[in-house]
Amino acid sequence: MGIGASIFLIALGAIFAFAIDANLGWLDLNVVGWVLMLAGVAGLITTLYFWNTRRRTVVAAPVRQRVVADPVVPVQDERVVREEYREVRRPGYPA
């Protein structure tokens, strides 16, 4: 059950418990309202608990950063060469 559904059940239960004054004989709307409010509160607590356990982060060791100068772009005949070829090999593969 999500947060929205839990709040909806709490509101609907409050309406049944406090705002409606009807006598159906076989059904007590006050009890129905309290049951809906308790179900909404239980759903809200459960949802918030699972959201908090899912959002825990692992504290990692501090990361060292180093500043690297801007790459030098080779100049040929007064124009800048913007294409560069790099060969990347995966570790473990022969050369």
BELSULPE-V342863 format. One record per residue. RES is the residue in one letter. SS is DSSP state (hx for helix, st for strand, lp for the rest). OMEGA is omega in whole degrees, -180 to 180 (none if undefined). Layout:
((RES | SS | OMEGA) (RES | SS | OMEGA))
This chain:
((M | lp | -179) (G | lp | -180) (I | hx | -179) (G | hx | 179) (A | hx | 179) (S | hx | 178) (I | hx | 177) (F | hx | 178) (L | hx | 178) (I | hx | 180) (A | hx | 180) (L | hx | 177) (G | hx | 178) (A | hx | 177) (I | hx | 179) (F | hx | -174) (A | hx | -170) (F | hx | -172) (A | hx | -176) (I | lp | 178) (D | lp | -179) (A | lp | 180) (N | lp | -179) (L | lp | 178) (G | lp | -177) (W | lp | -178) (L | lp | 178) (D | lp | -177) (L | hx | 176) (N | hx | 179) (V | hx | 178) (V | hx | 178) (G | hx | 179) (W | hx | 178) (V | hx | 178) (L | hx | 178) (M | hx | 178) (L | hx | 177) (A | hx | 178) (G | hx | 178) (V | hx | 179) (A | hx | 177) (G | hx | 179) (L | hx | 179) (I | hx | 179) (T | hx | 179) (T | hx | 180) (L | hx | 177) (Y | hx | -180) (F | hx | 176) (W | hx | -179) (N | hx | 179) (T | hx | -180) (R | hx | -176) (R | lp | 178) (R | lp | 179) (T | lp | 178) (V | lp | 179) (V | lp | -177) (A | lp | 176) (A | lp | -180) (P | lp | -177) (V | lp | 176) (R | lp | 180) (Q | lp | 175) (R | lp | -178) (V | lp | 180) (V | lp | 180) (A | lp | 178) (D | lp | -180) (P | lp | 180) (V | lp | 179) (V | lp | -179) (P | lp | 180) (V | st | 177) (Q | st | 177) (D | lp | 177) (E | lp | 175) (R | st | -177) (V | st | 178) (V | lp | -175) (R | lp | 179) (E | lp | -179) (E | lp | 180) (Y | lp | 176) (R | lp | 177) (E | lp | -177) (V | lp | 179) (R | lp | 178) (R | lp | 178) (P | lp | 178) (G | lp | 178) (Y | lp | -180) (P | lp | -178) (A | lp | none))
